[in-house]
Amino acid sequence: RSGEALLSILNDILDLSRIEADKLETEDRAFDIHKLTREVGELLRPSAEKKDLTLTCACAPSVPTQLISDPLRVRQIILNLVGNAIKFTERGRVSLEVNVADSLTGDPELRIVVNDTGIGIPKDKLNSIFDAFSQADSSITRRFGGSGLGLTISMRMAGLLHGSIDVSSEIGKGTVFTLRLPLRVPAEGDKTPAHTASEQRPFALPSLAAHTPRILLAEDNLTNRDVAQGLLKILGCEFVWAGDGEEAVARAQQEQFDLVLMDIHMPRLDGYEAARRIIKDQPNLPIVAMTAFAMKGDSQRCLDHGMKDYISKPMGLRELGAIIEKWCGESATKTPPAPKAELPESGGEDRSEIQTGVPLVLCIEDSDSIQRVNTMILKSMGWNSLLASDGRSGLAMLKQHMGSVSAVVLDVGLPDLDGFQVLDEIRAMRHDPPVILASGHGAGMIVPRLRNYERVRVLPKPYSVDGFTSLLREVVQPYSPAERIGA
């Protein structure tokens, strides 16, 4: 942990030195701001949950799907601001909201607002928090740690992107940071076909052409409510909002609905109990749970409580559209799907949504946070991923997908079999894919033990996104699973 903290400080210093030397380059290109917002939430949600904080990340439906800027720098600024908010908030919530508003000049701008219920910043310190190596109080460094460079770098990067960062705060009540960036959208010819299709308005749901679904939305968080309502409007649905579980039960008893979208964690009456009461009176009314990405076991628990399906928050337009079409369309079965297979003993996770024609990477890693990061990186590359949290489940998954796995990312320090024992088992298989051995011990201790192995590369921890992706491409490109099958 101390090594990671030191590396983070060194990276901050390096970034700042590049900015001050005018050597930090930015790149203007099209990117999906809605996807970026969801990924930030997925990445930082575990940190928030460790402190029992509520983290909401929402991108207003009015924000264009694609924007022109430097997505790497935008992402870095947002991660800094939301990460800071989580660090300095002991209880309550942290929210990330992305919307469009008019600037002081009247031109539209992108506003990225990070709001927390943290310790707050004294008014006489608001101007100095953007200074290098500065925090509001010396005791802050001792209590929370950090280099005091995050806000400095964020402000400088915002300037490089022709934007700015504003701050307002009240001691004991929280802080609001607002990142303002020029709103630039790509020309129609610069959009990829996938992005162009995703921005059609209104969003067509073919199986609902003759019927307008009526949705009961049970959600206590106002930001999540606004986003869900905006998406439902785009999808052409009628909807009624309930602010807690008791109101949802009452609404369902008084009015007719085609579908209930049920938040799980609500005051007065949680989603589980609300769903139980609704199902008791209306067993044929489908209820879809809205669950946070990192809530382990929530999805299966929802099915166990009689809910028909679930969708992860923050929701995207296509994901919500697919759910509504599934349960309200002409071909809706109104029957619960088979529960997703879980492997509680082996700790494996099999993902059935595997796309054909792209690499499939098996990640065997016992750290949940590293698995989430690996999954996000592979998703950003357009690749498929399979996850296993120990050696035995990883080997079982590899045998199940024999000939389809393009590479294995293997942690050395697994809880059952260590990485080398797993490696021996992999090499004994007929079709053994290339392996990336991830280790925190350093290559000098690992490489001598690999002399008798072929197609094994070492990836020192902690690793960067660029280092991980470049190594993946190096080992996957020369290797074709299909060719290996026919060997």
N, C-alpha and C positions, 0 to 999 in steps of 0.2 A: 504493500500500500504506500509506503514512504517513497519507494522507487518510482511508482506511478505519479505521485505528487511532484517529485523532483522533475520528472520528464515533462509534466504539464507546465511547470514554471519555465523550464528551459525553452519549450516550444513557444510560450507567450513572449519571452524575451527575444527569441529569434524573429517572430512575427513583427514585433514592435520595431526592431532594428531594421528590418526590411522596409517597413512603412516609412521610417524616418530617413532612410537612404533612397527613397523613391524607387525601390527595387521590388516592391510587391505588385505583381501584375494582376490585372483583373480581366475577365473575359466576358463579353456580352454574348449570350446565346439564349435560346428559348428553353424554358423549363416549366414544370408543372408545380405551381405554388400550393395547390391543394394536396398533392402527394407529399411535398416537402413538409407541410404542416402536420400531416398524419405521421410521418416518419419521426419527426421531432418528438411527438407525443409518445410514440412507441419506444423510442430510445430512452427518454427521461422518466417515463412512468414508474419504473422500478425504484428510482431514487426517491420519488415522491411517496410511493407506497411504504417505503422503509420508515418514513417519518409520519405515516398515517395522514398524509395530505391529499386533498382532492386536486387532481390535475386535469384541466379541460383544455383541449386544443381544437379550435374551430376556425374554419375558413368560410366566410360568408358566401352563399351561392352567387351573389352578384359579382364576386371577384372572378375575372377571366381565368380559365384553366391554365392557359399559357401566358407567361410574361417574358420580357427580355431584361436580363440583368446577369450578374455573375452568381449562379446558384450556390457555388461553393462558399462564397463570402456571405451571401444572405443567410445560408444555413449556419455558418459559424457565428454570425451575430446573434441569431435567434437562440442558438444553443447556449451562448454566453449569457444572454438576458434571462432565459428561462432557468438555466442552471443556477445562476445567481439567486433568482427568486426562490427556488427550492432550498438553496443553502441557507438563506437568511429568514426562512419562515419556519417557525416551530409548530404552529398549529393553524388549521384553517384550509386555505386553498391557494392555488396558483392557476392563473388562466392565461392562455395565449389566444388572441383574437386577431384575425386578418380580415380587413375590410377595405373598401374604397371610399374616399371622401374628397371633397374639393380642398385644394391647398389655398394659401393666402392669396395667391395670384389668380385663383379661379380655375386652375388646371387640375384635372383629377390626379390624385396621388394614392399610392398604396400605403395603408397604415397598419402596422403590426404592433399590437398593444399587449404588453405583458404586465399583468396585475397580480399583486400578492397581498396577503394579510400578515406580512412579516413584521420585523422589528422597526422598520421605518428609518428615515434618514433625517437628522436635524436640518432645518432650513439653512443654517449658516454653513452647512457642509455640502449642499447640493451642487455648488459650482466646482468644488474640488474633487468630487468623486471620479471625475474623468481624467484626473492627473495621474501620471504613471506612478506606480508603487504607492498609491494612496487608497486608504479606506477611511470611512467616516470617523473611526476611533481606533486607537492603537489596541484596545481590548478586543476589537472585532477580529483582528488577525490572530490573536491568541485563542479566541473562542471558536472561530469558524475556519481559520486557515486561509490559504489563497495567496496569490502573488500581488494582488492589487493592480493587475494589468488588464484584466478582462474587459472592463468598461472602457479603458483607454483605447485598446485595440478595436473594440466594437465601434466607438465613436469615429476613430480614424478610418476604419473600413467603410462606415456609412458615408463619410465624406468622399472617399474614392468612388463610391457608387452614386455620387451626386445627391446624397440624402442627408438626414440628420437624426439625432436622437434627443428627445425631450424627457424630462423626469419631473414628477411631482410626488410628494411623500408627506406622511404625517406620522410622527413618532407613536409607536404602539398600535397603529392601524394598518400600515402597509405602504407600498410604493407602486407607482405606475410608470413604466418606461414605454415610450412611444417611438418606434422606428418609422420614419417617413421616407419613402422612396418614390422616384418618378414612376408613374404608371405607363409602362410601355408594353405594347402587345406586338407579336410578330405579324408580318404581312402574311396574307393568306397562303402565298406560295412557299413561305418558310416553314409552315407547319407540317409535321409528319401526318400521314393519313390517320393514324390512331388518334392523335390529338384533335384533328379536325372533326372526326366522328364524335368524340367525347364532348364537343362543345355545341352540338346541335341543340337548339331551343325551339319549341319545347322538346323535351326528351320523350321519344316515342316508346310506348309499351304496347306492342302489337296486340297481345292477347286481351288488352283492356279497352279496345276501341269501342266496344258496345256497352261498356260499364265503367262508371266512375267509382272507384273504391272509397269507402268511408272508413277512416282510420282513427282509432283512439290512441293518442300519444300521451303516455304516462311518463313524465320527466320533471324532476324538481329543479334541475340546474337550468337557469334562464339562458345561458349561452348555448348549451346543448339543445334546449328547446327551440331557440331561434334558428339554429342551423337546420334542425330536423324539419321545422315548419317550412323553411325556405326550400329545402329539397323536395318536400311533399308538394309544394306549389308547382315546382318545375315539372314534377311527374304527373301533374294533373289530378291530384287526389283531394278529396274533401277530408278535413280532419278536425278533431276536437281535442283540446289540451286538458290534461289533468295534472295538477301540481304535486300530488302524492298518491300513495296506494289507496287510501280510503276514498279519495275523490274518484280514482279510476274505477273502483268497484261500484260506486254509486252511479257513475256515468254508464257503465256497462249494463246495469240493471234497468236504467231509465231509457236508454236509446239503443238503436240498432247499428252495429258496426260489422264490417267485413274482416277487420284485422285489428289487433292490439299490439302496439309497440311499447314494451314494458321495460323501463329502467329498473335495475335490480336494487340499487342502494338509494332508497328514498326515506324521508322522515315519516313518522307516525305508523306507517305500514309499509314494509319493504315489498319488493317486487315478487318474491317467492309466495308470500302469504296472499298478496293481492291476486296473483294468478290462480292460486288454489281456490279462492272464493269465487272468482269469475268462472273457472272451469266447472265448479260444482253446480252452478246454475245454467251455464251454457257450454256444455262439453264440446260442441262443434265449432266454437269460435276460436280461430287460431290466435295464439299469443306468441309473439316473437320477442325474445329477451334482447336487450341492448346491454352488452357487457364490455368492460374495459379490456384492452389487449392483454395486459399482464396478469389478469386475475386468474390464477391457476385453479382449475376445477370448477370455475363458474359455469362454463359451457355445459358440461355434463350434468351439473346440479340443476341447471335450468330444465334440461330434458327430463330429469328424474322427477321434477315437480310438475310435469304435465305440459310444459310449454313446447310448442311444435318445432321451434328453430331458434337461432340466435344470430346476432350481427355484432361485430366488434365496433366499438367507438374509438376514435371519431369515424363517423360513417361517410362514405363517398356516395356520389350520385348513382353510379352504376351498381354498387353493392346493394343500396337500398332499393333501387329499381328492380333488381333481380329477385329480392326477397318478396316485394309486393306482387310481382308477376307470378312468382311461384305459388303464393297462397291466396291470391285474389283473381288470378287469370282463369281463362276458360278451362285449362288443363289442371287446375289446382286439385290436389288429391285430398286435402284436408286431413291427411294422416301424418303422424310424426315420422321423421326420417329415422333410419336406424342409427342408434347412438354411435358416435365415432369411437373407433377402437382405441382403448388406452392400455398401456402396458405398465401398470403400477410397479410390478416387480423388477422389470428390466429397465424401466425409465425411458423407453423408446417412444418416438412420435413419428408416425407414418403420415405423410401428406398425400392425399389422393388427388389433389389438384395439380398434377404434374403435366406441364405442357410438353408436347412432342417437338422434336427438332431443335431443342436447346440443351446445353449441358446440364447434367444432374450431379450435384455435389452432396456427398454424405458427410455431415459434420458430427464427429463423436467428441463431445465436450461436456463436462459435468457442471460448468458454470452457466447459470441461466442468463446472466447479463451478456456473456460472450456469445452465447447462442443467439440471443436477440440481435446483437450487432452483426454477426455472421449472416443471419437470415436477411437483414436489411441490405447488407452489401450485395449479397447474391441476387436479391430482388431488384436492386438498382441496376445490376448488370444484365437483367433479363434472363437469369439462369434459375433453374429449379434447385430446391434444397430438401434434404432429408435430415432429421435431427435424432440423435441418440445421446443419452446422458451417461452411458457407461459402456464398457467394452463389449459385454455379452450381447446387449441389445443392438449395438452397432454391427456386430458380426451377423446377427440374425437378419438385420435389415439389409445388409450387403448381399447375403445369400438370397433373400427374397427378390431383390432387384438385380440379380446377377446379370452381367452384360450390359446393364443400362447406366450404371454409375460411372461418371466420367473422371471423378477424382474423390479422394477421401481426405478430409482435414481431421487429423487425429491428435488429440491432446495426449501428452506424455503421462501426466499424473492423474489417471482415472481411478475411481474408487474401488473397482473390482480387479480387472486385469489392467496392468499398466500398458502404456502405449507400445512397448516393444513386444509384449506378449500378443497384443492385438495384431501388430504388424506381422509376426510370425504366422498367425492364423490366416491373415489376408494373403500372404505370399504362398501359402499352401493351397490356395484356391486355384482353379483352372484358369479363370479369367481375373487376374488381379490388376486393379486400376492403379494409377500413380497415387502416391501418398504424400501429403504435406504434414510433417510432424511439427506441431506447435508446442514450444517449450519455453518456460521461464528460466531455464538453467543456463541458457546461452549455447550458441552453436559449438563452442570449443569443447563442451562436455558431451555433446550428442553425436557430432559427426564421427568421432573414432568408432562408435558402436554401429555405424551404418555401412561399414566397408563391404559387407557381404550382401547388401540389399541394392536392388536396382530401382530406378524411378522413385526415389525417396528424396524429398527436399526438406530442409529445416526452416521453420518460420519462428524467429525469436519473439517472445512476448515481452512487453506489449508491442503490438504491431500496428502500423498505420494502414489506412484504407488503401492508399496507393500501393504499398508494399504487398498487401494481401491480394489485391486484384491482379497486379502484374504477375505475381507468382502463380496464381490460378491459371491465368491465360498461358503462361509458359508451359505448365505441365499438361493442360487439357488439349491445347491445339494439336500436338503431335499424336495424341491418343484418340482413337475412334472406338467406342464400345461396340458399335455394329460390326466393325472389321474383326474385333477380338472374338466376337461370338462365332464368326465363321471360320476362325483359325483352326 
